[in-house]
């Protein structure tokens, strides 16, 4: 059956995350659901985004840019190339992406960040809503197992096995409160999805904002968590599926998540080669460590080729089945 003939569900879906993880999830969901809200981290401080934060005092546009591309019906190939295009020359322009600059310009025109996102959404005919998790500028701070304090998402994201040890805890500085519109969306949702992606730099910053833990506890929505397929040395070295859950529950509490979705398909050695160089490992499926809640579901969620990532279509079909 052609995708165009698929009748979309009007169930309200809220997806929380950042980076390529949330992009993957909402890219698939939009083919089956008509009411999607993407809740995006505001702790990004690297590259073009970091410069725009410092120079213009705006919230970080990088992950917003990715969500706009994912929810737009416009041809992904050219739109992605345009919005992700980075200028290679020009004083003041070099290193900036076109999408980030457009969002920054819209923020200056309309006067605030949320309105800028709305206007960008109109331009791109976005099918859904994109919300910053907080409206206050903040930074991610991490304490490593060796006691070292790391400031900023980009610093934590850097691979340096000679210095980095495991992450002991993370927090936001200054503290930030949940965006009221995000709170309202979660409380009205039928399903809340915690997306895969960099654990401490894409997902957890969303859960650190004040009010998020209580909101997730009070929603009647089914809460789904898609576990990463690979570990990342500087963040989740040695994590099993259950250890991902344990560390997630440090920040949102126990018995909040209803289903934890785990990939069962093992990619071949050629696809794993680039990750081995970065000391990344396949996440082990340790079902024996799970209790009755959340319910662990093991399925084929892997893309058939390319980078070892979740397949957006497989995620969407599984979510549709569950809710």
C-alpha positions as CSV (number, residue, x, y, z in Angstrom):
1,X,0.0,0.0,0.0
2,X,1.3,3.4,-0.9
3,X,2.1,5.7,2.1
4,X,-0.3,8.3,0.6
5,X,-3.2,5.9,1.2
6,X,-2.4,5.3,4.9
7,X,-5.0,6.9,7.1
8,X,-3.2,8.9,9.8
9,X,-4.1,8.5,13.4
10,X,-5.0,11.6,15.4
11,X,-3.5,10.2,18.6
12,X,-1.3,12.9,20.2
13,X,2.3,11.9,20.2
14,X,5.1,13.9,22.0
15,X,8.7,13.0,21.2
16,X,11.4,14.2,23.5
17,X,15.1,14.3,22.5
18,X,17.6,16.0,20.3
19,X,20.1,15.5,17.5
20,X,19.7,12.7,14.9
21,X,17.7,10.6,17.4
22,X,14.6,12.8,17.4
23,X,15.0,13.4,13.7
24,X,14.8,9.7,13.0
25,X,11.8,9.1,15.2
26,X,9.6,12.0,13.9
27,X,10.6,11.4,10.3
28,X,8.8,8.0,10.5
29,X,5.9,9.0,12.8
30,X,4.7,11.8,10.5
31,X,3.7,9.1,7.9
32,X,1.2,7.6,10.4
33,X,0.3,10.3,12.9
34,X,-1.1,13.8,12.3
35,X,-0.7,15.2,15.8
36,X,3.1,15.2,16.6
37,X,4.9,17.5,19.0
38,X,8.7,17.5,19.1
39,X,10.2,18.6,22.4
40,X,13.9,19.6,21.8
41,X,16.8,20.1,24.1
42,X,18.1,23.7,24.6
43,X,21.5,22.7,26.1
44,X,23.4,22.6,22.7
45,X,26.5,24.9,22.7
46,X,28.7,23.7,19.9
47,X,29.7,25.0,16.5
48,X,27.4,27.4,14.7
49,X,24.7,27.0,17.4
50,X,27.2,28.0,20.2
51,X,28.4,31.1,18.4
52,X,24.8,32.3,17.7
53,X,24.0,31.7,21.4
54,X,26.9,33.8,22.5
55,X,26.6,36.6,19.9
56,X,22.8,37.0,19.7
57,X,21.7,35.7,23.1
58,X,19.2,33.3,21.6
59,X,18.3,29.8,22.5
60,X,20.2,27.1,20.4
61,X,18.7,26.6,17.0
62,X,20.6,23.5,15.9
63,X,18.2,20.7,17.0
64,X,15.2,22.9,16.1
65,X,16.6,23.0,12.6
66,X,16.7,19.2,12.4
67,X,13.2,18.9,13.7
68,X,11.9,21.3,11.1
69,X,13.4,19.2,8.3
70,X,12.0,16.0,9.7
71,X,8.4,17.4,10.0
72,X,8.3,19.2,6.6
73,X,6.7,17.4,3.7
74,X,9.1,19.2,1.3
75,X,11.6,16.9,-0.5
76,X,14.0,15.8,2.2
77,X,17.1,15.7,0.0
78,X,17.3,19.3,-1.1
79,X,15.7,20.7,2.1
80,X,18.3,18.9,4.2
81,X,21.1,20.0,2.0
82,X,19.9,23.6,2.2
83,X,19.2,23.8,5.9
84,X,22.4,21.9,6.9
85,X,24.6,23.8,4.4
86,X,27.6,25.3,6.1
87,X,29.3,28.3,4.7
88,X,32.9,27.6,3.9
89,X,34.1,31.2,3.5
90,X,33.1,34.7,4.4
91,X,34.0,36.7,7.5
92,X,31.4,36.0,10.1
93,X,29.6,33.4,7.9
94,X,32.2,30.6,7.9
95,X,31.0,27.6,9.8
96,X,27.4,28.7,10.1
97,X,24.6,26.6,8.7
98,X,21.9,28.2,6.6
99,X,19.1,26.8,8.8
100,X,20.6,28.2,12.0
101,X,21.0,31.7,10.4
102,X,17.4,31.6,9.1
103,X,16.0,30.8,12.6
104,X,18.2,33.5,14.1
105,X,16.9,36.1,11.6
106,X,13.3,35.1,12.2
107,X,13.9,35.5,16.0
108,X,15.1,39.0,15.4
109,X,12.1,39.8,13.1
110,X,9.3,38.4,15.3
111,X,10.9,39.2,18.6
112,X,11.0,35.8,20.4
113,X,12.3,32.2,19.8
114,X,9.0,30.3,20.0
115,X,7.4,32.6,17.4
116,X,10.5,32.2,15.2
117,X,10.0,28.5,15.2
118,X,6.3,28.9,14.3
119,X,7.2,31.1,11.4
120,X,9.9,28.7,10.2
121,X,7.3,26.0,10.4
122,X,4.9,27.9,8.2
123,X,7.5,28.5,5.6
124,X,8.3,24.8,5.5
125,X,4.7,23.6,5.8
126,X,5.6,21.7,8.9
127,X,3.1,19.0,9.9
128,X,3.3,19.1,13.7
129,X,4.6,21.3,16.4
130,X,8.2,21.9,17.6
131,X,8.8,23.2,21.1
132,X,12.0,24.1,23.0
133,X,11.9,22.2,26.3
134,X,12.7,25.4,28.2
135,X,12.6,29.1,27.4
136,X,15.7,29.9,29.5
137,X,19.3,29.7,28.3
138,X,21.2,27.0,30.2
139,X,24.3,24.8,30.0
140,X,24.8,21.1,30.7
141,X,27.3,20.4,33.5
142,X,28.7,16.9,34.1
143,X,30.7,15.4,36.9
144,X,32.8,12.5,35.7
145,X,33.7,9.4,37.8
146,X,37.2,10.8,38.3
147,X,35.8,14.0,39.8
148,X,36.5,16.2,36.8
149,X,33.8,18.7,36.0
150,X,32.9,19.2,32.4
151,X,30.9,22.3,31.3
152,X,28.9,22.3,28.1
153,X,27.3,19.6,25.9
154,X,30.1,19.9,23.3
155,X,32.9,19.3,25.8
156,X,31.2,16.2,27.1
157,X,30.5,15.0,23.6
158,X,34.2,15.1,22.7
159,X,35.9,11.7,22.4
160,X,39.1,11.6,24.5
161,X,39.7,8.2,26.1
162,X,42.9,9.4,27.8
163,X,41.0,11.8,29.9
164,X,37.3,10.8,30.0
165,X,35.9,8.4,32.6
166,X,32.3,7.5,33.1
167,X,29.7,10.1,33.9
168,X,28.7,10.3,37.6
169,X,25.9,12.9,37.3
170,X,24.7,15.8,35.2
171,X,22.8,19.0,35.8
172,X,21.8,22.3,34.2
173,X,23.4,25.6,35.1
174,X,21.6,27.9,35.6
175,X,18.5,25.8,36.5
176,X,15.8,26.0,33.9
177,X,12.0,25.4,34.1
178,X,9.9,23.4,31.7
179,X,8.2,25.4,28.9
180,X,4.5,25.7,29.9
181,X,3.5,24.6,26.4
182,X,5.6,21.5,26.7
183,X,4.0,20.6,30.0
184,X,0.5,21.1,28.5
185,X,1.4,18.9,25.5
186,X,2.8,16.0,27.7
187,X,-0.3,16.1,30.0
188,X,-2.6,15.9,27.0
189,X,-0.6,13.3,25.1
190,X,-1.6,9.7,24.3
191,X,2.0,8.7,23.9
192,X,5.3,10.2,25.0
193,X,8.5,8.9,23.3
194,X,11.9,9.3,24.8
195,X,14.0,9.1,21.6
196,X,17.4,7.4,21.1
197,X,20.5,9.5,20.6
198,X,23.4,10.6,22.7
199,X,22.2,9.8,26.2
200,X,23.7,12.6,28.3
201,X,23.8,15.3,25.6
202,X,20.6,14.9,23.6
203,X,18.1,13.1,25.8
204,X,18.9,13.8,29.5
205,X,19.1,17.6,29.3
206,X,15.4,17.6,28.4
207,X,14.6,15.6,31.6
208,X,16.7,17.9,33.8
209,X,14.4,21.0,33.5
210,X,12.3,21.7,36.6
211,X,8.9,20.3,36.3
212,X,9.6,17.6,33.7
213,X,9.8,14.7,36.2
214,X,6.5,15.6,37.8
215,X,4.8,16.2,34.4
216,X,5.9,12.7,33.1
217,X,4.6,11.2,36.4
218,X,1.2,12.9,36.0
219,X,0.6,12.2,32.3
220,X,-1.8,9.4,31.4
221,X,0.1,8.8,28.2
222,X,2.0,5.6,27.5
223,X,5.7,6.4,27.9
224,X,8.1,4.6,25.5
225,X,11.8,4.7,25.7
226,X,13.9,3.6,22.6
227,X,17.3,2.4,23.9
228,X,20.4,3.2,21.8
229,X,21.8,0.5,19.6
230,X,25.4,1.3,20.3
231,X,27.2,2.6,23.4
232,X,29.3,5.8,23.2
233,X,32.7,5.7,25.0
234,X,32.6,9.1,26.5
235,X,29.1,8.7,27.8
236,X,27.8,5.2,28.0
237,X,30.7,2.8,27.9
238,X,29.7,-0.6,29.0
239,X,26.0,0.2,29.3
240,X,23.5,-2.7,28.8
241,X,19.9,-2.1,28.0
242,X,19.0,-2.3,31.7
243,X,21.8,0.1,32.7
244,X,20.4,2.7,30.3
245,X,17.1,2.4,32.1
246,X,18.8,2.6,35.5
247,X,20.6,5.8,34.6
248,X,17.5,7.3,33.0
249,X,15.5,6.6,36.2
250,X,18.0,8.6,38.2
251,X,16.5,11.7,36.6
252,X,12.8,10.8,36.1
253,X,12.1,8.3,38.9
254,X,11.0,4.6,38.8
255,X,7.8,3.2,37.3
256,X,7.4,6.2,34.9
257,X,8.2,4.4,31.7
258,X,5.7,1.8,30.4
259,X,7.7,0.2,27.5
260,X,11.4,0.0,26.8
261,X,12.1,-0.8,23.2
262,X,15.4,-2.7,22.4
263,X,16.9,-3.5,19.1
264,X,17.6,-7.2,18.5
265,X,19.3,-7.1,15.1
266,X,23.1,-7.4,15.0
267,X,24.8,-5.5,12.2
268,X,27.7,-7.1,10.4
269,X,31.4,-6.4,11.3
270,X,31.9,-4.0,8.3
271,X,29.2,-1.7,9.6
272,X,30.6,-1.9,13.1
273,X,34.2,-1.0,12.1
274,X,33.9,2.8,12.4
275,X,32.4,2.4,15.9
276,X,35.1,0.0,17.1
277,X,37.7,2.7,16.4
278,X,35.7,5.0,18.7
279,X,35.3,2.1,21.3
280,X,31.6,1.9,20.7
281,X,29.9,-1.5,21.4
282,X,26.6,-3.0,20.7
283,X,24.2,-2.6,23.6
284,X,23.7,-6.0,25.3
285,X,20.2,-7.2,25.8
286,X,20.0,-8.3,29.5
287,X,16.3,-9.1,29.8
288,X,17.0,-11.1,33.1
289,X,17.6,-7.8,34.9
290,X,14.2,-6.3,34.0
291,X,11.1,-6.4,36.3
292,X,7.5,-6.0,35.4
293,X,7.7,-2.3,34.6
294,X,8.7,-1.1,32.2
295,X,7.8,-3.9,29.8
296,X,10.9,-4.7,27.7
297,X,10.1,-5.3,24.0
298,X,12.8,-6.7,21.7
299,X,12.4,-6.1,18.0
300,X,14.2,-5.5,14.7
301,X,14.7,-1.7,14.8
302,X,18.0,-1.4,12.8
303,X,18.4,0.4,9.5
304,X,19.4,-2.1,6.8
305,X,22.4,-0.2,5.6
306,X,24.7,2.7,6.4
307,X,25.3,4.0,9.9
308,X,24.1,1.9,12.8
309,X,21.0,3.7,13.7
310,X,17.3,3.1,14.2
311,X,15.1,2.8,11.2
312,X,12.4,5.5,11.3
313,X,9.8,3.3,9.5
314,X,10.3,0.4,11.9
315,X,9.9,2.7,14.9
316,X,6.7,4.3,13.5
317,X,5.1,0.9,12.8
318,X,6.0,-0.3,16.3
319,X,4.6,2.8,17.9
320,X,1.4,2.5,15.9
321,X,1.0,-1.1,17.0
322,X,1.5,-0.2,20.7
323,X,-0.9,2.7,20.9
